[in-house]
Amino acid sequence: MSEPRQATQTRSTKETSVTVSLVIEGSGRTEVSTGLPFFDHMLEQLGRHGGFDLSVAATGDLAVDAHHTVEDVGIVLGTCLARALGTKAGVRRFASTLVPLDEALVEVALDLSGRPFLAYDVPFAPDTAGLGSPPFDPQLAEEFFRALVTSAGITLHVRRREGRNTHHVVEATFKAVARALRDAVRVEGEAVPSTKGSL
């Protein structure tokens, strides 16, 4: 491919301001600042293990809750991914993986289908402590991925097979999604991989 697939998107509301730049044919370079250090770490995993160049700058009403920032980053990143993929001509489209992190094991399958759907089975107890400071509620990972797949038009299935350590489970989830995306966006032909002729 002569030119890298890439996109930049900005979204501003009364709650957040988010700018994301994504280069699919990247080298795993990341520059992330959301005000939530643990979430930054997870987005860095997404870029590094996805093989993307990823820049995320977000400010939000963290004094109210982290939910708005996390969800809006997912919305903008998903929009960038959809724009960068364009017609999806030649992409592999489907991918699945199983990623361990110590005792944690997470399974992911996805389809660049154009049909947003999230099946997320990574349960945490309601009283599970947040990660980092300000704290990142591990249940917000689901909200991030729901926003991502809705904006990107992806079908995504995520399931925790094993895991007790909250950090390990969340990180394995982000790494697994990253590796599956890396495989699914790979160009291996010229035609759009659908009998309908579009995705």
C-alpha positions in Angstrom: 0.0 0.0 0.0 1.6 3.3 -1.1 0.1 5.5 1.6 -0.6 4.6 5.2 -4.3 4.4 6.3 -4.7 7.1 8.8 -7.2 9.6 10.3 -7.4 12.4 12.9 -10.6 13.3 14.7 -11.6 15.9 17.3 -14.7 15.9 19.4 -15.7 18.5 22.0 -18.7 18.6 24.3 -19.6 20.3 27.5 -18.1 17.2 29.3 -14.9 16.4 27.3 -12.5 17.4 24.6 -10.8 14.6 22.7 -8.4 14.5 19.8 -7.2 11.2 18.4 -4.7 10.5 15.5 -4.3 7.0 14.2 -2.0 5.5 11.7 -2.8 1.8 10.9 0.5 1.1 9.2 2.5 2.3 12.2 5.2 1.0 14.4 3.4 0.9 17.7 4.4 4.5 18.8 1.9 6.0 21.3 1.4 9.3 22.9 -1.5 9.3 25.3 -2.9 11.7 27.9 -6.4 11.4 29.3 -6.0 12.4 32.9 -6.4 8.7 33.9 -2.9 7.1 34.1 -4.2 3.5 34.1 -6.4 4.2 31.0 -3.4 5.8 29.3 -1.5 2.6 30.0 -4.3 0.5 28.4 -4.5 2.8 25.3 -0.7 2.4 25.0 -1.2 -1.3 24.9 -3.8 -1.0 22.2 -1.4 1.0 20.0 1.7 -1.0 20.7 0.2 -4.4 20.3 -2.0 -3.3 17.4 1.0 -2.1 15.5 -0.6 1.4 15.2 0.8 4.8 15.7 -1.7 6.3 18.2 -2.0 9.7 19.7 -4.8 10.5 22.2 -5.2 13.8 24.0 -8.3 14.1 26.2 -9.6 16.3 28.9 -12.8 15.7 30.8 -14.9 16.2 33.8 -13.0 13.7 35.9 -14.1 15.5 39.1 -17.6 14.2 38.2 -16.7 10.8 36.9 -14.3 9.0 34.6 -17.1 7.6 32.5 -17.5 10.5 30.1 -13.8 10.7 29.3 -13.4 6.9 28.7 -16.6 6.6 26.6 -15.7 9.7 24.5 -12.2 8.4 23.8 -13.8 5.2 22.5 -16.2 7.2 20.3 -13.4 9.2 18.7 -11.0 6.3 18.4 -13.7 4.3 16.7 -14.4 7.1 14.3 -10.8 7.4 13.4 -10.5 3.6 12.8 -13.6 3.7 10.5 -12.2 6.6 8.5 -8.7 5.1 8.3 -10.1 1.8 7.0 -12.2 3.5 4.3 -13.9 1.0 2.1 -12.0 -1.9 3.8 -10.9 -3.2 0.4 -8.6 -6.1 0.8 -8.7 -6.4 4.6 -8.6 -9.8 6.2 -11.8 -8.7 8.1 -12.1 -11.6 10.7 -9.6 -12.3 13.5 -9.5 -14.1 16.8 -6.9 -14.5 19.5 -6.3 -15.8 23.0 -4.0 -13.7 25.1 -2.5 -14.6 28.5 -1.1 -12.2 31.2 0.2 -14.3 34.0 -3.0 -16.0 35.5 -5.3 -14.0 33.3 -6.5 -15.4 29.9 -8.8 -13.4 27.6 -10.4 -14.6 24.3 -11.3 -12.1 21.6 -13.0 -12.6 18.2 -13.9 -9.7 15.9 -15.3 -8.9 12.5 -14.9 -5.6 10.6 -18.5 -6.1 9.6 -19.9 -2.6 9.5 -22.5 -3.9 12.1 -21.7 -2.7 15.6 -22.2 -5.3 18.3 -20.4 -6.0 21.6 -20.6 -9.3 23.5 -18.5 -8.6 26.7 -18.1 -11.3 29.3 -15.4 -9.9 31.6 -17.2 -9.7 35.0 -15.9 -7.7 38.0 -17.6 -7.4 41.4 -19.3 -4.0 41.9 -17.0 -3.2 44.7 -13.8 -3.9 42.8 -11.3 -1.2 43.6 -10.3 1.2 40.8 -6.9 1.2 39.2 -4.5 4.1 39.4 -5.1 7.7 40.6 -7.6 9.1 39.7 -9.1 5.6 39.8 -10.1 3.8 36.6 -13.2 1.6 37.4 -12.4 -1.7 35.6 -16.1 -1.9 34.5 -15.4 1.2 32.4 -13.4 -1.0 30.0 -16.7 -2.4 28.7 -18.0 1.2 28.1 -14.9 2.0 26.2 -15.2 -1.0 23.9 -18.9 -0.4 23.4 -18.2 3.1 22.2 -15.3 1.9 20.0 -17.3 -0.8 18.2 -20.4 1.5 17.8 -18.3 4.2 16.1 -16.1 1.8 14.1 -18.8 -0.6 13.0 -17.2 -3.7 14.5 -18.6 -6.9 15.9 -16.5 -7.7 18.9 -16.7 -10.7 21.3 -14.6 -10.6 24.5 -14.5 -13.3 27.1 -12.4 -13.8 30.2 -11.3 -17.4 30.4 -9.3 -17.1 33.5 -8.0 -14.4 35.9 -8.1 -13.1 39.4 -5.9 -10.0 39.3 -7.9 -7.0 38.1 -5.0 -5.3 36.4 -4.0 -8.5 34.6 -7.5 -9.1 33.4 -8.1 -5.6 32.0 -4.6 -5.4 30.4 -5.0 -8.8 28.8 -8.3 -7.6 27.4 -6.8 -4.6 25.7 -3.9 -6.6 24.4 -6.2 -9.2 23.0 -8.3 -6.7 21.2 -5.2 -5.0 19.9 -3.8 -8.3 18.5 -7.1 -9.2 16.9 -7.4 -5.7 15.3 -3.9 -6.0 14.0 -4.8 -9.2 12.2 -8.2 -8.1 11.0 -7.0 -4.8 9.3 -4.2 -6.5 7.5 -4.5 -6.1 3.7 -4.2 -9.4 1.9 -6.1 -8.7 -1.3 -7.9 -6.1 -3.3 -11.6 -6.8 -3.1 -13.9 -5.9 -0.2 -14.3 -9.2 1.7 -18.1 -9.5 1.5 -20.6 -11.1 -0.9 -22.6 -7.8 -0.6 -19.6 -5.9 -2.1 -19.4 -3.5 0.9 -18.8 -3.5 4.6 
